[in-house]
Amino acid sequence: MRYANWTLERDAEGIAWATLDVADAGANTLGLAVMTELGDILDELDRQPPTGLVIRSGKPAGFIAGANIEEFTRIDSAEAARALVSRGWSLFDRLTAVKYPTLALIRGHCMGGGLELALACRYRITVDEPGTRLALPEVMLGIYPAWGGMLRLPALIGPAAALDLMLTGKGVDAAKARRLGMADACVPPRVMDNAARMLLLSGQAPHPLPFMQRLLNGPLRGIVARKARAQVAAKARPEHYPAPYAILDVWSNYGGNALDVPASSPSSLEAILRSPTAGNLIRVFFLQERLKGFGKDADFRPRRVHVVGAGVMGGDIATECALRGMIVTLQDQSVERIAPAIARAGKRFARKFRGKPREARFALDRLIPDPAGHGVAQADVIIEAIFESLDAKRSLLADIERRARPDAVLASNTSSLRISDIASALADPARLVGIHFFNPVAMMPLVEVVRTGATAEDGFRRAAAFVRKLDKLPLPVKDEPGFLVNAVLGPYMYEALRCVDEGIAPATIDAAMTAFGMPMGPIELVDTVGLDIAVAAGKALAGADAVLPRSLAERVAAGQLGKKSGQGFYAWPGGKVSRPAAGAIPEGLAARIIAPLLAASQACVDRGVVADADLADAGVIFGTGFAPFTGGPLNFARGPRAAA
Amino acid sequence: MTEPIYIIDGARTPFLKAHNAPGPFAASDLATAAGSALLARQRFLPEQLDEVILGCASPSPDEVNIGRVVALRMGCGLKVPGWTVMRNCASGMQALDSAIANIRCGRSQLVLAGGVDALSRAPLLFSDPMVRWFAGWMGARSLGDKLAALKKFRPAYLAPVIGIMKGLTDPIVGQLMGQTAENLAWKYGISRYDMDAYAVESHLRVAAAQDAGHFADELVPLIEADGTVHAADDGLRRDASLAGMAKLKPFFDKKYGRVTPANSSQITDGATWLVLASEAAVEQFGLTPLGRIVDSQWAGLEPEEMGLGPVHAATPILRRHGLGLDDLDLIEINEAFAAQVIACLRAWQDDDYCRHRLGLEGALGAVDPARLNVDGGAVALGHPVGASGARIVLHLLHALRRRGGRRGLASICIGGGQGGAMLVEAL
């Protein structure tokens, strides 16, 4: 038989090789057509059983990226939700039950439904390459792995490791998959086909779960689930994020089968698939995909980057570039000023390349201290990240423009100055773009790419492409004060500070906002970015004669600048916040503090700082951590809504 | 001899003195750091090099063909070949000479060549008896075999062999390098005082050169992964004095000898690179040379008098170009040992030696101390074996340019009984 998305071949030993290559797609996903064809393949093999079946990918991108999320968004009824789950559950059940041995050959990403398919095979081999990654990330979309993942993963590797993967959605690489027992072997690509053949025909029994793990996955399930629930509760509230709680419930009470959960239960697939959170998180997923698309049309491969300014921002930007394989020259006034950035990079590389000291060393090799700024002449991208002085930035970039290659991207990382004000110092002001990173650079996914009315389209596109090379999300913004993120955060932080002026305890304010779903309270955020920075940001947004909140002005006058000075609104002994207990939260406090943020988001859309409301939502979520389950500030402002 | 060889630029790491423990950088780390910084300031891209040649006397076991390892780590790309040369103490100079040869025969136009060693990382080795015992142990299958093997073990087997002592012992005559310096001291009646005074002068010259910034053009600071900065050569003793020198005991010929650690070069880690280019490459990339290498020469002599290698290598060059010692604006003789440098000067003044050993008609003459090793040498800076030959060529050019000189000669003695020399011209 011929299949649209699969090829099925039998070799001399009678092994059937099913290769998935989804038509008209860059990556394999498990849509209806693909799964129907897999059923057909099993039918065909039933008629003439093979000695074994290998399932592999024909895509260079990876194994299977997961279910087809577009299909999720089209679920319009409880019946449709049940049908979607049932389809995968029974197909993979059938795959598990076939008489001949089965093997998933996993090279590249293997996510969600893709991993559930692999788990339904008797054997799994991971191919030891950097791109190989196995995960059940459903929880991040507000849903759960209902095609057998909740049943099979705990049975395969024990509940502790399995719940950790399912509740966080985080992935493991090829070697760790082998260590955890998810894979039977982890092999280099050169022997993967041979390994698949040998393992498939070995008759080797699946490795048994250790006795203790069997107990935990059996009679002791309830205890494990209770403990895990307490850990989840410390991180996510059930009213915001129901899925992790549902995963625990389905695993411990329904044998991992979501189809058995009565529709009335909050853990039911009807409740989960149609929850506002799932709808919003899937929306956020698509927003993220949209941001990833910026810069795609530029054929730009930056090899060399020059960063001026080895402070925290500049140093960390340089570090990320070196981490991603670029050769970076890092300039500051002296080697001594560059050294702390190298030390931070050393730590980051050691963490990122744990167990691979050579990779860590090579990343350090790519980060070249350059006090004289020689690197400018060779660089493909040049980023200015010095202190926020218009004069200094103007003269620096004018000098860089003279020495840089004519095709190099010239960028400023300024957060409080106008790109156009800096660009006017250049012979060709169209060359300058803003590439605005957020602190801490390693953690924050968003990067604002700023263009003035004059910025050349090509330079802008290459800047966005560069941001993608760092695996960050570029957000195109207009050259207005605070761009998007700071323009939205400023009024929010100032409103919180005015609440402090009115006598509400900082800890109470922060508690109100974390309860709302913010990752960090606004007062702790002010302490973290620095009170002096907060003052400067306020002035940049509202003008030099803006009225500062009293609580802010007093502390800055007293030299209490927050975390960096050891004391701000909170004490920071040893760099860790010491937060007193929160008081009772006044009615409407969170709504009052969030209101200016919502208004500022809308204002940014109205002024065209971002092109549309969706981009504002994306920017505020990925740039500030704004409660993702809300789907973003403007989505939130429109009021609660059910999933599409 | 027709094709001119241009030196475009060069850089080295600070030379870091070994402190009886592995230093912070492996040899490949040192060469990568200096080379990356050097390449980042060129008018060409690293990928445009024709080859990378690195001299190294003792790469670690995971740096086999260190020249290729470093070329890749510096970002020269897959297509730039890298190789390693070894001529003991002149490995760095050999790399330059190999680059010259390939440029002259037209194989290469643009070459990165230099030298490196991390002597602090020289290994401790198992002794031969220990290795033999271990082989027997691994081969023992039964319990009886194992017990029998165990009975043969002797605690003395555990005494390690210090790799660097092996490396610094001549394999033919079995003498330590310091003992070959003792031979020269004996031959020319060089006193402990002569050596110590020379050594003090070397430290004073390096101190003055550091203070005046004379190393700034060639140095690339190193930063450890923990942020520790190494900006300058750290072997220098600013408090060097004759009284201090006198306190040290002879090391190589214990008790009765004259050569001490203080009047010898230091055991040190470091790397040096030079960019060499043909006329065509200079034009193609619009390069501005520092100078050119006019001629080079290798020579052999008795291993136990290896310290006289410089006179054997330098003399033929001078004869070929009809030059006397006074025609050289500056001379570098690598300071492996104070005694050995002094012996070179005495040999050139020795009528008999010049006639019979150098084929001259009489003594060549005296070297003006004001032109010799003007900014000090390896006694104060250290001698990271593979790097030194390249360092003296690079420094010689910078010193010539600074002082308005034109012609200079760099020479180095080589363990095993050889000498190397290069005649350069500043541009």
Interface residues (C-beta under 8 A of the other chain):
Chain A: I327 T329 V335 E336 I338 A339 P340 I342 A343 R344 G346 F349 A350 R361 F362 L364 D365 R366 I368 P369 D370 P371 A372 H374 G375 A377 Q378
Chain B: D29 T32 A33 S36 A37 A40 R41 Q42 R43 L45 R73 M74 G75 P221 I223 E224 A225 D226 G227 T228 V229 A231
